[in-house]
């Protein structure tokens, strides 16, 4: 059941600031208004936002808490010839972070090896199960272990490493607990980072450490080689987008740099790009990172070993890169097949297999045995697909042979996944995450009790939303004459768009819907030609709302549409396209919303 319908309200911005920005930055007034409303009313701040630059807009590495001390200790290990293990994780961020730091260390002359845990049975991050294998594979080992994208809450594991005489440096970006781990150095942007760097992902932190190592090496005369950065940036950019951290501050600078430097990406990424992109002429976008490259890199850790993706990011051999890219393509295809099978089974299990848009429970809860194909590496994506289809929070559980379950939750806007799990904590062995996504471990034999408690909690959240509907922010109103390729090009000056810096949501009045029909597999999406009041027509697409086609087809008169302005290619020429967020009949107060 979708969240209650909300009201759209136009953002507020200082009129004088809007006029000044439009004049001095040569921006259309609607875009100047977006900048001012998002906190960039000052011309200099707006100019910096529009032109993110690595040299000018990154905090120098030694201003980053812990970076100098970490660099000093790492350089000591390099100069003493001690072995270094870079310990990452099996998602894109953990793999990219390990590849970034290990590559930098290798160029500085370090004896470095990488280790990545297995999703099953070792689990996320720095765990005793993964450490046992790590130390066995590298025995005897008494050197330095550097974590990337993990370790901030692995207190017991790090204490154990200390007892073995292993020096540990923790670099992570996750929320620290009340007590920091007993590592030699802890580097985490959530611990005192300057504004703009506080939301770096794990790969972003690894890039910062690499930057600090080069700077310290030059300062002390230990390194006089070529600068590094451009060829490492693409992996960091992919991780930043895929890990869904805010595209603001230094994250925005790193992603913008990655998009500019993608032709200088390493051999492995170039091979993967050739497979993922439609042609070698295509430019990379945030969409490419999140929907084409990110899933392929993630497929390794989901379906096999993340070391496949790590090898691709670090190889210089073109033949090996091509083979690894093909392997990732195959794993991603396997992941899609498993995902499709589980989604179909879950929809049937919950009574939504043949009723898109007509789900009437407070939450979707589905589960199946790992031995019967419910792959634990895919259940998070399945939960996201179920939430996309129904609007309700979704929990998907994969059970082992002992009856214990590992689950993933996805929740839409207005819901809070962790709070819903808290209500069911009595039947859980553990849980964690954030408002939109979370994971949990279910006690054996408690699936029915979990379903009851989780659904009840989601129902209470939905009721609160109904009683206190939120105002959805509208970035401004456009006229029919603004719906052009030229205006879209101007809008792209505010890109890259993503978490924390979404593409503007525009409103457009006096729109007539024509040729409404469903598109996509199973009629999942909706397409219409939108006739504007200047007589022109533009294609509109409403993703995951094909179930509204019949009602909108019968809807007469003009409409108000909330949308994101996009661009597509038709007949070889770029044309504007409308990505619909909401539709309202001109004389009606009720919105149809995604």
N, C-alpha and C positions, 0 to 999 in steps of 0.2 A: 504494500500500500504506500503510495508516494507520500512525501511530507506535505503538510497543509499548504495551500496556495498562499503566497506572500505578496506583499505590495512592493512595487518598484518605486524608488524615490531618486530624484536626480541629485548627484553630488553637489556640494557647495564649494565655490572657489571665489577668491577675491577678484572682483571685476578689473581693478586697476592692474593687478599682477597678470591677469590673463591678457590684457591689452599689451602690456609691456613685453611679455614673452612672445606673443604673436609677432610683434613688430621687430624685436631685436634678434629673434631666432628664425624669422621668416617661416613661421608655422601657421597652418590654418587655425582659426580661433578655437574650434572644438578640441583640437589636440593640445593647444596651449592651456585650455581649461583642465584637461586631464592631468597635465604636468603640475599645475598649481594645486589641484585638489589632492594630489598624491605627495605633497610636501616639497615640491621643487618650484616654489614661487620666485625664488631668487634666480636671476639670470645666470650667475656663475654656477650655481648648483644644478640648474637645469642643463646647462651646457655640458657639465661633467657627466650627467646622467645620459645625455644623448650621445656622448663620445667617450665611452669607457676605454681606458688606456692602461695597459699593464705597467708601463713605467711610471705613470703619474698617479695611478689610483690604487695601487697595492701598498699596504703598510709594509715598511721595510721589515725583513724577517726578524731582526733582533728586537723589534717592538712587540713581537708576538710572545706571550708569556711562555717561558721555558725553552724557547727555541735556541738561544745562545748556549745554554748549559747542555742541552741535548746535542748540539753540533760539536761542542768541545769534547764531550765524552765519545761521540761517534768517531770523530777525527782521531782521538787517542787510540781507539780500537783499530782503526785503519792503519795508523802508523806503526802500531805494535804487531800487526799481522794477525790479529785475532779474528776468528770466524764470527760472522754476523748472520743471524737468521731474521728475516723480515716475515713476521707472522700476520697474515691478513684474514679475510673472511671469504665466504663463497658467493656473495652477491656482487653486482657490478662495482659497487663502491669499494668493497674490500679487495677485489681483484685489481682494480685500477690503482688503488692506493699502494698495494704491494708492488705492482709493476713499476709505478712511478718512482718509488723510493729505491727499489732494488736496482733499477736501471741507473739512477743517479749514483748510487754507491759503487756500482761496478765501474762506472766511468772515472770515479775518483780513486780507483785502485783497491777497493775493498774486496775481501774474500766473503762473498755474500751468496746466500741461498734463500729461497722463498718457501714458505709452508702455508697451505690453505686447508682448513678443516673440511671434512665431508659433512654434508647436511645430515645424512643418516649413516652411522648412528651417533656421530660426534656432536652435532648441534652447533648453534651459533657461537662464534667468537672463541675466546680463550677458555677452553674447558679442560678438565683433567683427562677426559677420554682422548681429546685431540692432542694434548701435550704428551701423553704416553707414546703415541705414534710418532710425534715430531721428534722427541728425544731419542727414540729407538732408531729412527731413520738417519739421525745425524750423530749417533754415538761414536766415540765419546765427545761430549760437547760441554765446554766450560767458558764459552765466549760471551757474546752479547745477543740478546733477543729484543727486537724492536717490534712492538705491536703497531698495526695500522688499522683503523676503523674498529677497534675492539680493545678490551682490557681495562676500561675505566672502573668496572665493577667486579673485576676478577681478583678480589683481595686474597683469597686462600691460594689460588693458583700461582699468583706472583710471589707470595710468601714461600711457597714450595720451591719455586725457581731460585729464590734467594738462598734457600737452604742448600741448594746444589752448587752454589758458587757462580750462578749465572747472573750477569748484570742485565737488568731489565729497564728498557725505556718504553713508556706507554705513550702512544699518540692515538688519540681517539676524538670523536666529536659527540658522542652520546652523553646524555645527562648523567653527571657524577652523583654518587650517593653521598650520605653524610660523612663518610670516611674515604679518603683517597687511597688508592692501592700503594703498597710499600715499594714502589719502584724507585730507581735512582733518579729518574726525571719523569714528570707527567706533563704532557703537552696536550691541552684541550682548549678549544676556543671558548667553551662555556665557562672557563676559569679565567676571567679577567681580560679577555681579548678586547681590543679597541672596537668601537662601533664600526660596523661594516664588515668585520671579520668574524663576528660571533656565530655566524650560521654556516661556516665552512663544513663541507662533508669530509669523510675520511680521506678521500683522495686529495681534496683541497689542502688538508693539513699536511699530508705527505709531500705535496708540492711545496708547501711553505718550508718544511724541513730541508728538502733538497735545495731550495733557494738559500737557506741559511748556511748549509754546508759549503756551497760554492762561494758565498760571500766571505765566510770565515777562512776558507782555504786561500782565497786571494789576499785577504787581510794579513794572514800569517805567512804567506809565501809557500803554502803547501800545494797549491793548485794554480797552474797557469794555462790550462787547456781551454778548449772552446766553451763558450757559454752554452747552457742548456735551458730548455724551456719550451721552445716552439713545438718540437716533436713530441713532448710529453703532454702538451696542453689538451690535445683532442681527447685522450683517455680521461683526463681530469674533467673536461667539459661534459663528456657522456655520463660520468659518475655523478656530477653535480645535478644534472637534469634528472637522471634516473632515480636518484635518491630523494627527489622531491623536496630539496631544501629551497628556501626563498631565493629567487633570482634578483637579489638586491645586493648592494655593497660589493664586496670582493667576489661573491659568487657570480654576479652579473659580469664583472670584469673578466673573470676566468672563462665563462661561457662565450662571451663576445670574442675573446681572443682565440678560443678554440674554433669558433666558426670562421674566423678570418684565416687561421693557420692550418686548416684541415688538409690542404694539399701537402703539407710537410709532416703529416702523421707517419708513424712507423710502418714498416713493411707489412706487418700483420694486419693493422687496421686498414691499410690500403686494399689488401686482398678482401677483407670483409666488406669494405665499402663497395667494391666492384660487384659483389654479389647482392648487396642490399639496395643499392641505388638503381634506378631504372636506366640511367645512362651515365657515362663518365663525365658528362657536362653538368649534371645536377649539382647545385650548391647545397651544402649542408644547412639544415635548420634545426631548431629545437625539436621539432616533430621527428626529424631523422634520428636524433639522439634517443628520444624517448620511445619511439614506436618501431624503429628499424634496427638500430645498432644495439641499444640497451637490451631488448629481449633476446637477441642472438648471444650476446655475452652472458646474460643471466642463465640461458638454457644449459650451459655447462654445469653450473652448480646445482641447478634444479634436477637435471636428468642423469648426470654422471659426476665428473670431477671438475671443480672450478680451475684446476691446473691447466686444462685445455685452453680456457680463455686467457689465463696468465701467459702461457707459452705464446699464444697469438700476439699478445701485446708486447712481448719482449723479443721475438725472433727477428733476425735480420736476413734469414734465408727465404727467398721468394717461393721456392718449391714447397718448403715446409709451411710457409704462411698460407699458401693456396690450399694445402691439404687440411690445415687446421680450420680455415674458413669454411671449407666444405663440410668438415665434421660438425662445426657449430651450426651450419645451415641444417644438417640432418637432425641434430639434437633439437633445434627449434621447431622443425617440422614434427618431430616426435612429440614435443611438448604440446604443440597445437592439437595434435590428434588426441592425446590423452585428455587435454582440457575439454575438447568438444564432447568426448565420451562422458566425462564426469558431469559436465554441465547438463547434458541431456538426462542423465540418470537423476541428478539432483532436482531438476525441474519436474520430472515425473514423480519423484518421491514426495515432492511438496505440492503437487497438484497445479503446477503452472506450465506444464509441457505444451499445452495448446491454447493457452489463454494469456497472450502478451498484454500487459497493461491492466489485467483484471485480477491481480493478486490481492487478497483481502485479509491477510494475517499481519500481525505486528512485526514479524521477522521471518526470515527464511533460515531454517536450520536443517541441514542435511548431513548424512554421514555414510561411510562405507568402509569396507576392509581394504587395507593395503594389498593383501593377497588377491583381492578381486579387482585391482586396477586403480584404486583411489590413491594416487601417488601423492605423498606428502609434499613434494616439491612444487605441486601445481595447485594445491587447494586454495592458496591465497588469490591466485588469478581467478579461479572458479568463483570464489566468494565475491570478487569484484564484478564478474559477469552477472551473477544473480542479483546483485544490488542495482546494477545498470538496468536490468530487465524489469525489476519490480519497484524500485525506489525504496525498498525496505532494507534495514540492516541484514546482513547475511553472515552466518557462521557455518563453516564446512569442516567436518572432522574426518580424519583418516585413522582407522583403528588398527592396532597391531594384533597379533595372534592372542595376546593376553587380555585383550579387551580395553587396554588403555588407548586414549585417543589424543592425537595432536591436531589442534584446530587453528583456523585463521578466521578473522572477522574483518569485514569491510562495512563501513557505514557512510551514508550520504550526509550532505550538509544539514546541520542542526542536531544530528545524533552524536553520541559519545560512546565509542566502542568499549573503552576501558571501564567506564562507569557501568555499562551493561554487564560486563564480565565480573565486576566487583559484586553485583547483586547475585551472581551465581558462584561466588568464590568458595562456598561450602563444598562443592563437588569438583573443584579444580585443584590440581597439584601446583599450579603456578600460572601466571598470566602477565602480560605487559604489552606496551605499545602506546598509541596515542588516540586522539578522537576519531580519526577516520580509518585507522588500521591497527589491528592488534593480533596477538597470538596467545594460545593457551594450551595447557595440558590437562586432559580430562581423566578423572579417576575411572577405573574399570566399572562397568555396570551402571554408570550415572548419566547416560545419554538422555533418557526421558526427563530426568530431573533437571538437567542442564537446559534442555529445550524449554521446559515450562518456565524456569526462572529467567532465562535470557529473553524470551518473548515478552514476559510480563514487564521486565525492565524497559525494553524497547517501546512497549505500549505506553508506559508512563512517560517516557521521553516524548513520544509523539503527542500525547495529550497536552503536555506542557507547551509544545510548539503551537498546538491549536489554540491554546489560551493566550499565548503571547507571540503572535506571528511576527517574524523579523522583516525588516525593510531591506529589500534587495537594492544594491547600489547601481544606479544607471549613470554611465559616464557622460551622457549628453544626448541631445537630439540632433539628428542629421536631416537634411532635406534630400529630396530625390536627386538633386543636382550634385550632391556629395558622393553618390554611389558610383565612383569611377576608379579606374586603375590608378590615376594620378593621386587621388586622396589615399588609396591604400598604400601607395609608395611612401607618402608622407607619414602615414601611421607607422610604417616599419622603422622610422627613426626612433620610436620608443621601444623597439624590440632589443634583445630577445625577451619574449613573453614566457611566462611560466608561473610557478608557485610564487605568490607575493607580488607579482607584477603581471597580472592577467591582461590579455588583449582587451582593449576597451569594449564595453557593452553599450551599444548605441540603441536609441529608440528611433522609430520611423513611423509616421502617421499616414493615413489615407492609402493603405496598401490593399489591393484586390488580389485574392488568391485564385490562381488559374492552374489547370492541369495538375491537380493534386493527385499523387499516386505513391505507392510504396516502392521502395528499392532495397537492394541488399538481400542477403541470404534469409529466406523465410519472411521477407517483407518487414525487416527489423527497422528500417529507416524510412523517412518521409521526404519526398521531394515535391516542390511546387514552383511554378513560375509566378513571380510577384510583380504585378503591374503597378508601377509607381504613378504618382499624380502628374509627372511630366510626360507621361505616355510611354516611357521606356519600360522594358521588362528585364528582370534579373533572376537568375536561378537561386532558389533557396533550398537548403538542406537542413533537416531536423533529425539529428542522429538519435537512435533508440526510441523514436516516437512514431513508428509506423502505425501503431494501433489507433492513432488519432486521425488517420487519413480520411476515414469515412465521415466523421463528424465535421472535419474542416472542409471536405468536398461539398457538403450540403450547406455550409455557412455562407450566406449571401452578404452583400454590402462590403464596406471597407473595414480594415483592421489596423490595429497598432501592433508593431512587431518589435521585440527586443532581440538583438542579434550581435554577432561579431562579424566584422567585415573581413572577408578573405579574398583570395584570388585563385582562379583556376585557368587552365589553358583549353581553349575551344578552337578547333581548326588551326592550331598552331599559334594563336594570338591570345595574350592574357586578357581575361575578362573578370569583372568583379563578381563575387559570389557572397551570398548571405548565409551565415551559419546561425540558425534560429535558436534562441533561448526561451522565448515565450511569445504567445500570440493572444491578442484580446480583440473581440469585436468592438468597433469604434463606439457603439452605444451601450456597451456592457461593462460591468465592473469586475467580472470574473476573468482571471487569467488562466489560459492553458499553459502550463509550464513543464519543462523537462524535469 
